[in-house]
Amino acid sequence: MEHKHITQNLLHTVQAAYCGNADMTNFAPFPDDIKPQAVAPLHEHCCDVFLNDTGLRSERYHDLQQAIRNASEVVHWRDTYKGTDISDDFMARFGCYCIIGDDAPFTSNSIRLWMVYMPPHLYYPWHNHPAEEMYMVVSGSAAFRRKGCPEEELLEGDTSFHTSNQPHAMETFETPVLCLVAWRDNFHAPPELT
């Protein structure tokens, strides 16, 4: 399957899932200014972990999960926390690639959109960023923690909103988790561990 077809299918399935979730569309409308852009694929070990994970099962977002998998070899996997004090184990297993934004197959002026994957038994430490953020669980489950809020276990279709610079963390236990993550405003300040 050629790259253009893979990424167009990814965008189509992302849009359907995003627009079908009221929390996501209330956070930010799906952009109408999307343009394709060239992206140099970058493979990281976390891609292999993701592709070999047999525990991800989605009833509602099966097509999206498959489109995210199908695009794994043609996207730019991120190493957001390279050079920080985060563990090598986290770097090897935490998966993220951008769908709309920098180093992504598509661009927009209104939002940034990523996939985020965590295998079982992984802790994503407390961090924050100026951009407001909305997580939507595509498959699996995780414990979501936000400063000033009770911990929540989120499942397929559930969402978590993070205000600007609100510290947050997440953790998986027996099951992996796959999410769509949207940012609005202040796109160019990266996450910082807190």
Disulfide bonds with the S-S distance in Angstrom:
none
